[in-house]
Structure formats: C-alpha cells, structure tokens
C-alpha cells in the first residue's frame, strides 16, 4: 500500500503523540435533529483539537518522529496546517516559519501569529505558498512539514480513525472532507476497507474527483468558499494509491451547501465550524450523499478556525 502504512504504524504514532493532542469527543444523534431523514449519526468533533483542527495530529507526528534541525521547521498551508505546525513547534520549543496564501482567513493567520511562528503571506493559492516554503527549505535547512503528502502526516491523521474506531465501532460509513487528501488517506490506512469512506469536496476544488478520473494526481481548479483548507490544486502522490485502494468514492457540494451546513450545525447543536470543516456534513444536508436504510453514518467535523461566530456579551451586556 502507498507509503507502507499499517495499523501498527498508526498505533505507534498515536502512543507518541497522545500526550500532545486531545482525544476529541463524538456527538451521537439522529439525522432528524438536523432536518434530514432519520439515521444514526455520529459527529467526530475535531474542531475541538488543539489549534482548531485535525491537522495538529500530523504536525506532532512530524515533529516527534523526525529529527528537527536547529533551524526549525517550515510549512506551507492554507491556514489550519500552519496553525498546527506553529502550535506543535511552540510546545516542543523549536522555530517555525509558516507560508500561507492571501486566501488564508484572518482567524487562521491570527492563530499562527499567536503561537509565535514567523508568518509569510505570499501568492494567491496554496501552491504559491508551497513553492515559497520549498525555496526557504533550500536556503535554511529547516525541516519541511508537508500538509498532506508526507508519511508522518498520514500517520498522524490516521490516529483520528483509530480513536473513532474505539469510540464508535458500529459505524458503517464515514464522510470526510477532502483537500490534499491527507485525512481521508490516513483514515483509509487505518480502516482498510472495514468502514466505507466517502470523500466530500467542493465543486470549486475537485482535486480527488479529477485524480480518480485521470488515474493519478493532476492539477484541478482551486477556488470556492473553503479555498483556505480544501483547495491545494492536487491530491498527494502518497495519498492517491491509498485512496484508490480503500476509499469508496467522492461526492461534491457547492458553496451554498457548505454555508447551509455551517448554519445548521450552529442552529441545531451550537457547533461552530469553518467552511472546510462543514463540507462533509453538507453532503448529507444537500443530498449529495444519501444514506441507505439504517446506515450508521459518521461525519468528521474537521476544523473550526473561523471568526463567523462572535461573542457579543461584552458589547451588549447580559441578555
């Protein structure tokens, strides 16, 4: 299998990163609560992870399983991976330089700065930030921490599936947002076909759809409301063979579907989630994915780095 990742490898990574990451909770409910047909529904609340997304798992796996030089680490990111690497570097005590494109949200930029990393905003898309980070690696000798196309990153993201398999062993299918594919590939390496995995990506950034059509990673459009987390131009070379072997398919949602999913999660359950983190849930609300009768569905709520919901008590006073 691609990258040679086994369940034992993921278990080993989990033992190493466990002191540094949260065991994020699940929320078990029914589709009726969100206005869709009644089916058992489990939400894995990864927006509660340190640094606000599942990316923290892969960041710690890289920094703890690889040798970090004195020059520190460097990463390119739409925002969440950068925040995760900055957080992990802060906790471990090494320098970090993070490159993000101009589409990165203010919430993610603020997090990166708050964790003490050197922030470089460059180019319009993730691919531009990646090129700039590679140039910095060549000059500085810093350790590059790839957002999705790195074995250690996949090991870290696979620990989410390890947790979910223990928390909700009964699920039949998991819906997973896809950008570069690191999360769904890591989960696939753990489940290995025992649970159906369905990728969900925006129509404006169909990286996995185009890769599956072409038989390998190819450039795809990189836009839409979730461009700061789900639009890296193409899926990873290490990612693709794992996905090709173990992922059951991919569905797509539009920007309005994603916004409606954000709103429904907040209105029904007071769950705050960023656009990329809501894409998988949008597949259920929009009908892009229709569960079979009594199918037990899990949805990965993958990130919550957004300023869309603000507390107003300080301005308005008690209500």
N, C-alpha and C positions, 0 to 999 in steps of 0.2 A: 504494500500500500504506500501511497505517496508520503514522503518524509519519514517512513518507517515508524509510525506512532502506534503504540499498543496501549491497551488499558493499563497495563503495569507501568508504562512510562507516565501516563497521566496521573496515576495514583502516587507515583514517586514525586512528581512535580507538586501535587496537592499537599503532600506532607511538608514540603519545603516552604511553600507559600502560605500555608494555613495561619501561621502566627501574624501575617501581614494583611490578610484580606478578611472580609466579613462573610460569614455564612448567611447569605441573603435569604429572606423568608419567601414562602409561597403563599398565595391567596387562593383558596379553593372556593369556587362558587358555581353558578349556573349561567349559561348564556342568556337566560330570560332576564337576569338582572341588568343586562346591557341592551335589552331590546331585540335580541336575536333568538333563534329557536333554542329550545331547551336541550342542552347537552352539558355534561360535566366539563367544567372549565377550570384550569389551573394557571395562574399567572405567576411567573418567576420574577420577583421584584428586584431586578439587578440595578435599577436606578438608585437603590439604597447602598450600593457598593461604595467603598472609599473612592473619591474623585468622581463619583456620579455615574459610573458605567462599568460594564463587564471588562473593559479594557485594562483595568487595574490588575486583573489576574495575569494577563500576558506580560504586562510590564514587570511585575515582580518575578515572574518565571525567567525573563531575560536577565534581569539584574542579579538574580541569585544563582542561576545555573551557568552563567558565563562569567568570564574574567573581565572586570571593569577596569580600564586603564586609569591612570591619574588624570587624563584629560576628560574623563567622564563619559557621558552618553549623549547621543544625538538622535532625534526622531523627527519625522515628518508626519503631519496629522491634519485632519480636518478640524480637530479640536479635542475629542474625547481621548484618543490615544496620547496626544501630547500632554493633557492634564494628568493622565495615569502615569506616564513616564516621569513627569515632573514630580508627582506625589511620591512615587517609589524612590526616586533619586533623593528627594528631601529626607525620606525616612531612613534611607541607607547611608546618606551623607556623602554623595558624590555630585559633581557638577552635571548640569543638564542644559542642553541647548535645543530648543523646540522651534521647528519651522512650520508655520501654518499659512494657508492662503487667505486672501481677503474675504472669502465667503465664510470663514470661521465666525461663529456667533460671539457676541460680547461676553456672554456667560462663560464660554469656554476659554476665551482669552483671559478673562479675569481670574479664572481658576489657575491657569498656567502661571500667571504672574504671582498669584498668592502663594504658590508653592516654591517660589524662589528661583525658577528656571530663567535662563536667558531666552527671551522670545523674539523671533524674527518673523515678521509678516511679509510674505513675498508671493507674487503671482496670483492668478485668479482661481486656480484649482489645486487639488491635492497633488497632481503630477508636477506642478511647478515647485511646490514646497519640497517634494521628494528629491527633485533634481538639485535644489539648493542644499538640502541636507547631505546629499552624496558628495557634493563639492566640499562641504565643511569636513566631512569624514576624511576625505583625501588630504586636506590641509592639516587637520588637527590630530588625527589618530584616535579620535573618540570612537566609542563602540556604537555602531548603528543599531537601533532597535526598531525593526520594521513593524508596521501596524498590523500586518496580516500574513506576509509571506516569509515567515521565519519559524523554524521548528519549535523553538521555545515559546513563541507567541501562541502557536497552535496548542501546545501542551497546556499553557495557562488557560486558554479559552475552553479547552476540554474539561477542565475542572468544574465548570458550570454544569455540564451534563452529568458528571459524577455526583454532584450534590443533588441535582434534580432526580436522578435515578433512585436515590435514597429517600428523598422527600415525597416523591410521587411515583412509586414503581408501577402504578397501574395505568399510566398514560399510554395511549395508542399512537398519538401524533403530536409533534411539536412544530409550531410555526416560528420561524426565525428570520429576522431582518437581515438582508444581505447588502454589503457594500463590496469590500475586497474579498469577503468570504471566510475570514479567519474564525468567526464564531461558529458558523454552521459546519465548517470543516473540523474544527476541534470537537464539536458535539458529535459529529458523524464518526470520528475516530474512537469515541467512547462507546456510542450505541451500536455501531457496526451493523446496522440493519434491524436491530431488535425493536426500535421505535421508528415510525415513519417521520422523516424530517422533510419539511417543505420550506423552501426559501421564499421570502417575500421581498420584492424590490420595487422602487418607483418606476413608472413608465419613463420618467425623465432620466433614469440612470440604470439601464438594463444590463449590467455587467455580466451576471450569471446567465441570463437568457441568451445573450449573444455568444458567450463562451460555449454553452451547450449546443447551440446551433452550429457553431464553427468547429466543434471538436477540440477546442483549446482556448486559452485566454486570448482575447482580442480587444482592441480599443472599442469603447462604446460611448454614447453620449454621457455627460456628467453634469446634470443640472437638477433643478427642482428644489422644493422646499427643504428637503433633507440632504442637500448637497454637501453640508459640512460633516456628514457622517456616513452617507451611503453613496458617494459618487467619486470613487478613486480612479476612474477610467477603465480599469480592467481587474478581474479577479487574479489571485496569485497563482504562480506556477506550482507551488507546493500544494495550494488549496485545491486546484482543479481535479487532480486524479482522485482525491478523497471524496470530493463532492460527486464526481461522475460515478463512483462505485456505490456510494451509500445514501445519497440524497434522492428522494422520490420525485422531485420536480420543483418548479418555481412558478409563482403567480405574481402578478403585478398590480399595483394600486396607483391612483393618481394623487396629486397634491391635496385635492379637496377631501378625498377619503382619509388621508393622514390627519388633516386638521379635525375632521369629524371624530376620528378615533381619539385624538387628544382631548377633545371636549367631552366625549362620552366617558372616558376614564376618569376625568375630573368630576363630572356631574354625578356619576353613579357611585364612585368609590373613593373620590378625593385622592386619586393617584396623579401626580404631576409627572409628565413625561415629555421629552423633546420630540421633534418630528421623526427622526430616525428611529427612536425608541418605540414609537407608536405604529410604525409601518406594519409590523406583524399582526397587531391587533386590528388594523384597518382591513386586513384581508378577510377577517370574519364579518365585520360590520358591512362591508361593501358587497359581500357575496363572491369575492374573488376566490375564496376557499369556502366550500360548503361541506360541513361535517356530515358523515354518514350517520344513520340512526344509532344513537347511544355511543358514538365515538367520543372517546375521552381525550380532550384537546389540552395541550399546554401552549401557552404563548410566552415568549421571552420578552419582557419589558426591559429593553437593553440599556437605556440611558435616560437621565433626567436633567441634563445640563441645559437649562432654559431659564430665561427671565420672564416667561409668559405669565406666570402667576406671582403676584407680589403681595406681601402683607401690607395692609393699609391702616392697621390699628394706630400706628404712631402718628399718622396724619389725621385720621378721622376720630380717634378716641374709641372707647368701648362701645359696643353695639348690643 
